[in-house]
Amino acid sequence: MCECDSWASVQRHGLLSVTGLLDFCGYEGIKREPFESQWRPDKMNIYHPKYGAIVLRDQKPMPPDALGQCLTGGMNTSDWYKLLNSKTFFWVNIERLKRMLTARAYINQAQWVITVNTDTLLNRYVDTITLTPFNTGFAYDNRPRGIGTFKTLEEWTRTREVVELAVDYGVPDITKFAIGVTEWKGMWEKGEKICKQLRTIWPI
């Protein structure tokens, strides 16, 4: 799920993590900290000298107070934010996508959804892919989490449900795996939350 009107940029530069985007924009040292290792309660913009503003998603459901109660293995909140910001995440279940589209932070806002061929993505990025059994960006469930939450394909116990698939750093050649980009919107209809696919963005 990505910002509307971002596909042209993603095609040109790839689907990058926050860490990858900061590298792309030339942010160094302490200038990176508010974006990479601190909580983002709202969307934030970073800037590339040639391509202009890039929007970073908020992290509303992961405030430090709630997150701090979940972390294990000596990790602190800055460690966790930095770890998540170093990865690019995919939902593996459309129902999870719909749940995010209808979350309070996103409902009534159009979003663009990139659908990829999982087989080819796995084959290309097998060495940098990890799987998780829950939404690692949601801290209000009090699930324990730490570096061991992210399992490689070899480490994964197949009896567990895969909730997230993450690729370290990013997928610069995302166009090789993308099979479609569509616009979706979560909304209220007759007192119920629903999702609607509004239009096809790519290919057209």
Secondary structure in CASP SS format (residue, H / E / C, confidence):
PFRMAT SS
TARGET T0000
AUTHOR 0000-0000-0000
METHOD secondary structure of the structure
MODEL  1
M C 1.00
C E 1.00
E C 1.00
C C 1.00
D C 1.00
S C 1.00
W H 1.00
A H 1.00
S H 1.00
V H 1.00
Q H 1.00
R H 1.00
H H 1.00
G C 1.00
L E 1.00
L E 1.00
S C 1.00
V H 1.00
T H 1.00
G H 1.00
L H 1.00
L H 1.00
D H 1.00
F H 1.00
C H 1.00
G C 1.00
Y C 1.00
E C 1.00
G H 1.00
I H 1.00
K H 1.00
R H 1.00
E H 1.00
P H 1.00
F H 1.00
E H 1.00
S C 1.00
Q C 1.00
W C 1.00
R C 1.00
P C 1.00
D C 1.00
K C 1.00
M E 1.00
N E 1.00
I E 1.00
Y E 1.00
H E 1.00
P C 1.00
K C 1.00
Y C 1.00
G E 1.00
A E 1.00
I E 1.00
V E 1.00
L E 1.00
R C 1.00
D C 1.00
Q C 1.00
K C 1.00
P C 1.00
M C 1.00
P C 1.00
P H 1.00
D H 1.00
A H 1.00
L H 1.00
G H 1.00
Q C 1.00
C C 1.00
L E 1.00
T C 1.00
G C 1.00
G C 1.00
M C 1.00
N C 1.00
T H 1.00
S H 1.00
D H 1.00
W H 1.00
Y H 1.00
K H 1.00
L H 1.00
L H 1.00
N H 1.00
S C 1.00
K E 1.00
T E 1.00
F E 1.00
F E 1.00
W E 1.00
V C 1.00
N C 1.00
I H 1.00
E H 1.00
R H 1.00
L H 1.00
K H 1.00
R H 1.00
M H 1.00
L H 1.00
T C 1.00
A C 1.00
R C 1.00
A C 1.00
Y C 1.00
I C 1.00
N C 1.00
Q C 1.00
A E 1.00
Q E 1.00
W E 1.00
V E 1.00
I E 1.00
T E 1.00
V E 1.00
N C 1.00
T H 1.00
D H 1.00
T H 1.00
L H 1.00
L H 1.00
N H 1.00
R H 1.00
Y H 1.00
V C 1.00
D C 1.00
T C 1.00
I E 1.00
T E 1.00
L E 1.00
T E 1.00
P C 1.00
F C 1.00
N C 1.00
T C 1.00
G C 1.00
F C 1.00
A C 1.00
Y C 1.00
D C 1.00
N C 1.00
R C 1.00
P C 1.00
R E 1.00
G C 1.00
I H 1.00
G H 1.00
T H 1.00
F C 1.00
K E 1.00
T E 1.00
L C 1.00
E C 1.00
E C 1.00
W C 1.00
T C 1.00
R C 1.00
T C 1.00
R C 1.00
E C 1.00
V C 1.00
V C 1.00
E E 1.00
L E 1.00
A E 1.00
V E 1.00
D E 1.00
Y C 1.00
G E 1.00
V E 1.00
P C 1.00
D C 1.00
I H 1.00
T H 1.00
K H 1.00
F C 1.00
A E 1.00
I E 1.00
G E 1.00
V E 1.00
T E 1.00
E E 1.00
W E 1.00
K E 1.00
G E 1.00
M E 1.00
W E 1.00
E E 1.00
K C 1.00
G C 1.00
E E 1.00
K E 1.00
I E 1.00
C E 1.00
K E 1.00
Q E 1.00
L E 1.00
R E 1.00
T E 1.00
I E 1.00
W E 1.00
P C 1.00
I C 1.00
END
